[in-house]
Amino acid sequence: MSSQRQHPRTSMKCRIKICHASFGEVVAQTRDLSDGGVYVKHPDLVILPQGTIVTGQVQDLPIEAPVLQMEVMRVDAEGVGLRFIER
């Protein structure tokens, strides 16, 4: 089986706030990160269809993190794989 990943993943756990009109905002946990995106675990996120655009902001940093737009690329029972959208 060949991997479709363009960027290597790094295990990284941190709190991230995800916002979308369908649920408002949730604070979730990241599982891994790459240059192209992040996997986020939270039960409320599994309702999002592939292609949905959300915003996300890492929490608990010494300075306020930027708010990023991300696209849902993959949904499973634990959460979603999100692709960073370049601006």
Backbone as XML, in Angstrom:
<?xml version="1.0"?>
<chain id="A" units="angstrom">
  <residue number="1" name="MET">
    <atom name="N" x="0.853" y="-1.178" z="0.000"/>
    <atom name="CA" x="0.000" y="0.000" z="0.000"/>
    <atom name="C" x="0.897" y="1.238" z="0.000"/>
  </residue>
  <residue number="2" name="SER">
    <atom name="N" x="0.680" y="2.143" z="-0.904"/>
    <atom name="CA" x="1.496" y="3.357" z="-0.978"/>
    <atom name="C" x="0.843" y="4.473" z="-0.169"/>
  </residue>
  <residue number="3" name="SER">
    <atom name="N" x="1.677" y="5.311" z="0.422"/>
    <atom name="CA" x="1.187" y="6.430" z="1.223"/>
    <atom name="C" x="0.919" y="7.627" z="0.321"/>
  </residue>
  <residue number="4" name="GLN">
    <atom name="N" x="-0.177" y="8.331" z="0.578"/>
    <atom name="CA" x="-0.507" y="9.518" z="-0.199"/>
    <atom name="C" x="0.025" y="10.783" z="0.465"/>
  </residue>
  <residue number="5" name="ARG">
    <atom name="N" x="0.709" y="10.639" z="1.581"/>
    <atom name="CA" x="1.194" y="11.801" z="2.328"/>
    <atom name="C" x="2.316" y="12.506" z="1.590"/>
  </residue>
  <residue number="6" name="GLN">
    <atom name="N" x="2.216" y="13.828" z="1.539"/>
    <atom name="CA" x="3.248" y="14.646" z="0.909"/>
    <atom name="C" x="4.266" y="15.129" z="1.929"/>
  </residue>
  <residue number="7" name="HIS">
    <atom name="N" x="3.895" y="15.133" z="3.212"/>
    <atom name="CA" x="4.753" y="15.670" z="4.268"/>
    <atom name="C" x="4.883" y="14.639" z="5.386"/>
  </residue>
  <residue number="8" name="PRO">
    <atom name="N" x="6.087" y="14.445" z="5.928"/>
    <atom name="CA" x="6.235" y="13.525" z="7.063"/>
    <atom name="C" x="5.513" y="14.061" z="8.297"/>
  </residue>
  <residue number="9" name="ARG">
    <atom name="N" x="4.950" y="13.142" z="9.086"/>
    <atom name="CA" x="4.223" y="13.517" z="10.301"/>
    <atom name="C" x="5.135" y="13.438" z="11.520"/>
  </residue>
  <residue number="10" name="THR">
    <atom name="N" x="4.853" y="14.298" z="12.488"/>
    <atom name="CA" x="5.540" y="14.290" z="13.772"/>
    <atom name="C" x="4.487" y="14.206" z="14.866"/>
  </residue>
  <residue number="11" name="SER">
    <atom name="N" x="4.669" y="13.280" z="15.795"/>
    <atom name="CA" x="3.746" y="13.186" z="16.919"/>
    <atom name="C" x="3.826" y="14.473" z="17.729"/>
  </residue>
  <residue number="12" name="MET">
    <atom name="N" x="2.680" y="15.091" z="17.964"/>
    <atom name="CA" x="2.650" y="16.336" z="18.733"/>
    <atom name="C" x="1.293" y="16.484" z="19.403"/>
  </residue>
  <residue number="13" name="LYS">
    <atom name="N" x="1.309" y="16.568" z="20.707"/>
    <atom name="CA" x="0.071" y="16.734" z="21.454"/>
    <atom name="C" x="0.023" y="18.142" z="22.042"/>
  </residue>
  <residue number="14" name="CYS">
    <atom name="N" x="-1.020" y="18.878" z="21.677"/>
    <atom name="CA" x="-1.260" y="20.199" z="22.262"/>
    <atom name="C" x="-2.749" y="20.504" z="22.151"/>
  </residue>
  <residue number="15" name="ARG">
    <atom name="N" x="-3.192" y="21.500" z="22.887"/>
    <atom name="CA" x="-4.593" y="21.918" z="22.828"/>
    <atom name="C" x="-4.765" y="22.879" z="21.663"/>
  </residue>
  <residue number="16" name="ILE">
    <atom name="N" x="-5.876" y="22.698" z="20.932"/>
    <atom name="CA" x="-6.174" y="23.557" z="19.790"/>
    <atom name="C" x="-7.662" y="23.884" z="19.799"/>
  </residue>
  <residue number="17" name="LYS">
    <atom name="N" x="-7.990" y="25.154" z="19.582"/>
    <atom name="CA" x="-9.390" y="25.581" z="19.488"/>
    <atom name="C" x="-9.800" y="25.508" z="18.025"/>
  </residue>
  <residue number="18" name="ILE">
    <atom name="N" x="-10.869" y="24.752" z="17.751"/>
    <atom name="CA" x="-11.415" y="24.613" z="16.401"/>
    <atom name="C" x="-12.782" y="25.274" z="16.382"/>
  </residue>
  <residue number="19" name="CYS">
    <atom name="N" x="-13.033" y="26.107" z="15.357"/>
    <atom name="CA" x="-14.306" y="26.831" z="15.240"/>
    <atom name="C" x="-14.986" y="26.521" z="13.912"/>
  </residue>
  <residue number="20" name="HIS">
    <atom name="N" x="-16.307" y="26.342" z="13.988"/>
    <atom name="CA" x="-17.140" y="26.144" z="12.798"/>
    <atom name="C" x="-18.580" y="26.496" z="13.171"/>
  </residue>
  <residue number="21" name="ALA">
    <atom name="N" x="-19.330" y="27.006" z="12.217"/>
    <atom name="CA" x="-20.709" y="27.444" z="12.473"/>
    <atom name="C" x="-21.603" y="26.314" z="12.985"/>
  </residue>
  <residue number="22" name="SER">
    <atom name="N" x="-21.328" y="25.059" z="12.620"/>
    <atom name="CA" x="-22.209" y="23.958" z="13.009"/>
    <atom name="C" x="-22.128" y="23.613" z="14.497"/>
  </residue>
  <residue number="23" name="PHE">
    <atom name="N" x="-21.023" y="23.947" z="15.173"/>
    <atom name="CA" x="-20.901" y="23.625" z="16.594"/>
    <atom name="C" x="-20.305" y="24.755" z="17.434"/>
  </residue>
  <residue number="24" name="GLY">
    <atom name="N" x="-19.970" y="25.879" z="16.829"/>
    <atom name="CA" x="-19.342" y="26.971" z="17.576"/>
    <atom name="C" x="-17.857" y="26.724" z="17.703"/>
  </residue>
  <residue number="25" name="GLU">
    <atom name="N" x="-17.387" y="26.527" z="18.929"/>
    <atom name="CA" x="-15.968" y="26.229" z="19.112"/>
    <atom name="C" x="-15.786" y="25.101" z="20.112"/>
  </residue>
  <residue number="26" name="VAL">
    <atom name="N" x="-14.759" y="24.303" z="19.891"/>
    <atom name="CA" x="-14.369" y="23.246" z="20.817"/>
    <atom name="C" x="-12.866" y="23.351" z="21.026"/>
  </residue>
  <residue number="27" name="VAL">
    <atom name="N" x="-12.425" y="22.955" z="22.203"/>
    <atom name="CA" x="-10.993" y="22.841" z="22.450"/>
    <atom name="C" x="-10.673" y="21.356" z="22.393"/>
  </residue>
  <residue number="28" name="ALA">
    <atom name="N" x="-9.811" y="21.000" z="21.463"/>
    <atom name="CA" x="-9.504" y="19.605" z="21.170"/>
    <atom name="C" x="-8.016" y="19.342" z="21.395"/>
  </residue>
  <residue number="29" name="GLN">
    <atom name="N" x="-7.588" y="18.131" z="21.066"/>
    <atom name="CA" x="-6.196" y="17.704" z="21.242"/>
    <atom name="C" x="-5.620" y="17.301" z="19.890"/>
  </residue>
  <residue number="30" name="THR">
    <atom name="N" x="-4.434" y="17.796" z="19.571"/>
    <atom name="CA" x="-3.768" y="17.336" z="18.353"/>
    <atom name="C" x="-3.131" y="15.978" z="18.622"/>
  </residue>
  <residue number="31" name="ARG">
    <atom name="N" x="-2.931" y="15.204" z="17.558"/>
    <atom name="CA" x="-2.243" y="13.915" z="17.667"/>
    <atom name="C" x="-0.916" y="13.952" z="16.939"/>
  </residue>
  <residue number="32" name="ASP">
    <atom name="N" x="-0.954" y="14.499" z="15.726"/>
    <atom name="CA" x="0.285" y="14.648" z="14.971"/>
    <atom name="C" x="0.190" y="15.850" z="14.053"/>
  </residue>
  <residue number="33" name="LEU">
    <atom name="N" x="1.351" y="16.261" z="13.549"/>
    <atom name="CA" x="1.474" y="17.497" z="12.788"/>
    <atom name="C" x="2.450" y="17.279" z="11.648"/>
  </residue>
  <residue number="34" name="SER">
    <atom name="N" x="2.206" y="17.947" z="10.525"/>
    <atom name="CA" x="3.155" y="17.964" z="9.411"/>
    <atom name="C" x="3.165" y="19.368" z="8.828"/>
  </residue>
  <residue number="35" name="ASP">
    <atom name="N" x="4.017" y="19.592" z="7.840"/>
    <atom name="CA" x="4.028" y="20.894" z="7.168"/>
    <atom name="C" x="2.702" y="21.173" z="6.473"/>
  </residue>
  <residue number="36" name="GLY">
    <atom name="N" x="1.944" y="20.122" z="6.145"/>
    <atom name="CA" x="0.711" y="20.292" z="5.395"/>
    <atom name="C" x="-0.560" y="20.323" z="6.211"/>
  </residue>
  <residue number="37" name="GLY">
    <atom name="N" x="-0.494" y="19.846" z="7.468"/>
    <atom name="CA" x="-1.724" y="19.795" z="8.236"/>
    <atom name="C" x="-1.548" y="19.188" z="9.610"/>
  </residue>
  <residue number="38" name="VAL">
    <atom name="N" x="-2.686" y="18.860" z="10.237"/>
    <atom name="CA" x="-2.690" y="18.367" z="11.607"/>
    <atom name="C" x="-3.867" y="17.410" z="11.787"/>
  </residue>
  <residue number="39" name="TYR">
    <atom name="N" x="-3.675" y="16.378" z="12.623"/>
    <atom name="CA" x="-4.785" y="15.511" z="13.007"/>
    <atom name="C" x="-5.278" y="15.988" z="14.366"/>
  </residue>
  <residue number="40" name="VAL">
    <atom name="N" x="-6.607" y="16.173" z="14.490"/>
    <atom name="CA" x="-7.205" y="16.698" z="15.718"/>
    <atom name="C" x="-8.256" y="15.714" z="16.225"/>
  </residue>
  <residue number="41" name="LYS">
    <atom name="N" x="-8.132" y="15.341" z="17.511"/>
    <atom name="CA" x="-9.068" y="14.404" z="18.137"/>
    <atom name="C" x="-10.128" y="15.159" z="18.929"/>
  </residue>
  <residue number="42" name="HIS">
    <atom name="N" x="-11.398" y="14.911" z="18.620"/>
    <atom name="CA" x="-12.523" y="15.431" z="19.410"/>
    <atom name="C" x="-13.803" y="14.822" z="18.840"/>
  </residue>
  <residue number="43" name="PRO">
    <atom name="N" x="-14.705" y="14.325" z="19.701"/>
    <atom name="CA" x="-15.917" y="13.681" z="19.192"/>
    <atom name="C" x="-16.835" y="14.601" z="18.393"/>
  </residue>
  <residue number="44" name="ASP">
    <atom name="N" x="-16.849" y="15.901" z="18.684"/>
    <atom name="CA" x="-17.720" y="16.818" z="17.943"/>
    <atom name="C" x="-17.254" y="17.045" z="16.507"/>
  </residue>
  <residue number="45" name="LEU">
    <atom name="N" x="-15.997" y="16.770" z="16.227"/>
    <atom name="CA" x="-15.461" y="17.045" z="14.889"/>
    <atom name="C" x="-15.846" y="15.983" z="13.862"/>
  </residue>
  <residue number="46" name="VAL">
    <atom name="N" x="-16.241" y="14.796" z="14.317"/>
    <atom name="CA" x="-16.513" y="13.708" z="13.375"/>
    <atom name="C" x="-17.773" y="13.941" z="12.539"/>
  </residue>
  <residue number="47" name="ILE">
    <atom name="N" x="-18.571" y="14.952" z="12.885"/>
    <atom name="CA" x="-19.770" y="15.270" z="12.090"/>
    <atom name="C" x="-19.432" y="16.085" z="10.844"/>
  </residue>
  <residue number="48" name="LEU">
    <atom name="N" x="-18.209" y="16.610" z="10.778"/>
    <atom name="CA" x="-17.844" y="17.491" z="9.665"/>
    <atom name="C" x="-17.574" y="16.687" z="8.403"/>
  </residue>
  <residue number="49" name="PRO">
    <atom name="N" x="-18.215" y="17.038" z="7.292"/>
    <atom name="CA" x="-17.933" y="16.342" z="6.045"/>
    <atom name="C" x="-16.580" y="16.756" z="5.466"/>
  </residue>
  <residue number="50" name="GLN">
    <atom name="N" x="-16.019" y="15.857" z="4.697"/>
    <atom name="CA" x="-14.778" y="16.164" z="3.986"/>
    <atom name="C" x="-14.997" y="17.415" z="3.141"/>
  </residue>
  <residue number="51" name="GLY">
    <atom name="N" x="-14.008" y="18.316" z="3.129"/>
    <atom name="CA" x="-14.106" y="19.560" z="2.375"/>
    <atom name="C" x="-14.549" y="20.757" z="3.201"/>
  </residue>
  <residue number="52" name="THR">
    <atom name="N" x="-15.040" y="20.521" z="4.426"/>
    <atom name="CA" x="-15.463" y="21.610" z="5.303"/>
    <atom name="C" x="-14.264" y="22.476" z="5.688"/>
  </residue>
  <residue number="53" name="ILE">
    <atom name="N" x="-14.470" y="23.782" z="5.734"/>
    <atom name="CA" x="-13.431" y="24.718" z="6.162"/>
    <atom name="C" x="-13.691" y="25.107" z="7.616"/>
  </residue>
  <residue number="54" name="VAL">
    <atom name="N" x="-12.668" y="24.989" z="8.447"/>
    <atom name="CA" x="-12.741" y="25.384" z="9.852"/>
    <atom name="C" x="-11.587" y="26.341" z="10.142"/>
  </residue>
  <residue number="55" name="THR">
    <atom name="N" x="-11.637" y="26.981" z="11.302"/>
    <atom name="CA" x="-10.474" y="27.742" z="11.755"/>
    <atom name="C" x="-9.924" y="27.064" z="12.998"/>
  </residue>
  <residue number="56" name="GLY">
    <atom name="N" x="-8.631" y="27.234" z="13.203"/>
    <atom name="CA" x="-7.987" y="26.631" z="14.361"/>
    <atom name="C" x="-6.920" y="27.540" z="14.931"/>
  </residue>
  <residue number="57" name="GLN">
    <atom name="N" x="-6.745" y="27.446" z="16.248"/>
    <atom name="CA" x="-5.732" y="28.245" z="16.935"/>
    <atom name="C" x="-5.160" y="27.417" z="18.087"/>
  </residue>
  <residue number="58" name="VAL">
    <atom name="N" x="-3.846" y="27.204" z="18.064"/>
    <atom name="CA" x="-3.173" y="26.496" z="19.150"/>
    <atom name="C" x="-3.328" y="27.308" z="20.430"/>
  </residue>
  <residue number="59" name="GLN">
    <atom name="N" x="-3.573" y="26.607" z="21.537"/>
    <atom name="CA" x="-3.794" y="27.241" z="22.837"/>
    <atom name="C" x="-2.570" y="27.069" z="23.744"/>
  </residue>
  <residue number="60" name="ASP">
    <atom name="N" x="-2.543" y="27.842" z="24.822"/>
    <atom name="CA" x="-1.558" y="27.704" z="25.901"/>
    <atom name="C" x="-0.132" y="28.063" z="25.509"/>
  </residue>
  <residue number="61" name="LEU">
    <atom name="N" x="0.043" y="28.897" z="24.499"/>
    <atom name="CA" x="1.377" y="29.375" z="24.142"/>
    <atom name="C" x="1.666" y="30.667" z="24.905"/>
  </residue>
  <residue number="62" name="PRO">
    <atom name="N" x="2.940" y="31.045" z="25.039"/>
    <atom name="CA" x="3.248" y="32.291" z="25.746"/>
    <atom name="C" x="2.742" y="33.541" z="25.022"/>
  </residue>
  <residue number="63" name="ILE">
    <atom name="N" x="2.556" y="33.443" z="23.707"/>
    <atom name="CA" x="1.953" y="34.530" z="22.930"/>
    <atom name="C" x="0.754" y="33.963" z="22.189"/>
  </residue>
  <residue number="64" name="GLU">
    <atom name="N" x="-0.130" y="34.834" z="21.736"/>
    <atom name="CA" x="-1.321" y="34.369" z="21.021"/>
    <atom name="C" x="-0.930" y="33.799" z="19.664"/>
  </residue>
  <residue number="65" name="ALA">
    <atom name="N" x="-1.350" y="32.571" z="19.406"/>
    <atom name="CA" x="-1.049" y="31.911" z="18.136"/>
    <atom name="C" x="-1.938" y="32.474" z="17.034"/>
  </residue>
  <residue number="66" name="PRO">
    <atom name="N" x="-1.479" y="32.409" z="15.780"/>
    <atom name="CA" x="-2.331" y="32.861" z="14.677"/>
    <atom name="C" x="-3.528" y="31.932" z="14.499"/>
  </residue>
  <residue number="67" name="VAL">
    <atom name="N" x="-4.612" y="32.481" z="13.971"/>
    <atom name="CA" x="-5.795" y="31.696" z="13.619"/>
    <atom name="C" x="-5.624" y="31.264" z="12.173"/>
  </residue>
  <residue number="68" name="LEU">
    <atom name="N" x="-5.681" y="29.952" z="11.939"/>
    <atom name="CA" x="-5.458" y="29.400" z="10.604"/>
    <atom name="C" x="-6.728" y="28.796" z="10.044"/>
  </residue>
  <residue number="69" name="GLN">
    <atom name="N" x="-6.905" y="28.927" z="8.730"/>
    <atom name="CA" x="-7.987" y="28.221" z="8.050"/>
    <atom name="C" x="-7.477" y="26.845" z="7.652"/>
  </residue>
  <residue number="70" name="MET">
    <atom name="N" x="-8.344" y="25.837" z="7.823"/>
    <atom name="CA" x="-7.988" y="24.464" z="7.504"/>
    <atom name="C" x="-9.172" y="23.767" z="6.852"/>
  </residue>
  <residue number="71" name="GLU">
    <atom name="N" x="-8.864" y="22.794" z="6.011"/>
    <atom name="CA" x="-9.888" y="22.020" z="5.309"/>
    <atom name="C" x="-9.890" y="20.595" z="5.832"/>
  </residue>
  <residue number="72" name="VAL">
    <atom name="N" x="-11.090" y="20.054" z="6.091"/>
    <atom name="CA" x="-11.221" y="18.664" z="6.518"/>
    <atom name="C" x="-10.891" y="17.759" z="5.332"/>
  </residue>
  <residue number="73" name="MET">
    <atom name="N" x="-9.854" y="16.944" z="5.500"/>
    <atom name="CA" x="-9.429" y="16.022" z="4.446"/>
    <atom name="C" x="-9.832" y="14.585" z="4.749"/>
  </residue>
  <residue number="74" name="ARG">
    <atom name="N" x="-9.934" y="14.251" z="6.046"/>
    <atom name="CA" x="-10.218" y="12.879" z="6.451"/>
    <atom name="C" x="-10.990" y="12.910" z="7.758"/>
  </residue>
  <residue number="75" name="VAL">
    <atom name="N" x="-11.967" y="12.013" z="7.877"/>
    <atom name="CA" x="-12.762" y="11.894" z="9.102"/>
    <atom name="C" x="-12.722" y="10.437" z="9.536"/>
  </residue>
  <residue number="76" name="ASP">
    <atom name="N" x="-12.470" y="10.189" z="10.829"/>
    <atom name="CA" x="-12.571" y="8.831" z="11.353"/>
    <atom name="C" x="-13.302" y="8.880" z="12.695"/>
  </residue>
  <residue number="77" name="ALA">
    <atom name="N" x="-13.330" y="7.782" z="13.414"/>
    <atom name="CA" x="-14.120" y="7.692" z="14.645"/>
    <atom name="C" x="-13.608" y="8.599" z="15.763"/>
  </residue>
  <residue number="78" name="GLU">
    <atom name="N" x="-12.330" y="9.015" z="15.712"/>
    <atom name="CA" x="-11.755" y="9.808" z="16.798"/>
    <atom name="C" x="-11.654" y="11.297" z="16.505"/>
  </residue>
  <residue number="79" name="GLY">
    <atom name="N" x="-11.630" y="11.669" z="15.221"/>
    <atom name="CA" x="-11.437" y="13.076" z="14.890"/>
    <atom name="C" x="-11.258" y="13.294" z="13.402"/>
  </residue>
  <residue number="80" name="VAL">
    <atom name="N" x="-10.462" y="14.323" z="13.060"/>
    <atom name="CA" x="-10.321" y="14.716" z="11.655"/>
    <atom name="C" x="-8.869" y="15.035" z="11.304"/>
  </residue>
  <residue number="81" name="GLY">
    <atom name="N" x="-8.537" y="14.774" z="10.055"/>
    <atom name="CA" x="-7.278" y="15.227" z="9.487"/>
    <atom name="C" x="-7.540" y="16.534" z="8.757"/>
  </residue>
  <residue number="82" name="LEU">
    <atom name="N" x="-6.818" y="17.574" z="9.118"/>
    <atom name="CA" x="-7.030" y="18.909" z="8.561"/>
    <atom name="C" x="-5.819" y="19.347" z="7.748"/>
  </residue>
  <residue number="83" name="ARG">
    <atom name="N" x="-6.077" y="19.950" z="6.591"/>
    <atom name="CA" x="-5.020" y="20.498" z="5.734"/>
    <atom name="C" x="-4.980" y="22.001" z="5.922"/>
  </residue>
  <residue number="84" name="PHE">
    <atom name="N" x="-3.767" y="22.532" z="6.145"/>
    <atom name="CA" x="-3.617" y="23.979" z="6.253"/>
    <atom name="C" x="-3.914" y="24.623" z="4.904"/>
  </residue>
  <residue number="85" name="ILE">
    <atom name="N" x="-4.682" y="25.714" z="4.915"/>
    <atom name="CA" x="-4.975" y="26.469" z="3.697"/>
    <atom name="C" x="-4.055" y="27.673" z="3.683"/>
  </residue>
  <residue number="86" name="GLU">
    <atom name="N" x="-3.265" y="27.779" z="2.643"/>
    <atom name="CA" x="-2.327" y="28.897" z="2.543"/>
    <atom name="C" x="-3.068" y="30.160" z="2.154"/>
  </residue>
  <residue number="87" name="ARG">
    <atom name="N" x="-2.671" y="31.267" z="2.768"/>
    <atom name="CA" x="-3.281" y="32.557" z="2.438"/>
    <atom name="C" x="-2.253" y="33.427" z="1.798"/>
  </residue>
</chain>
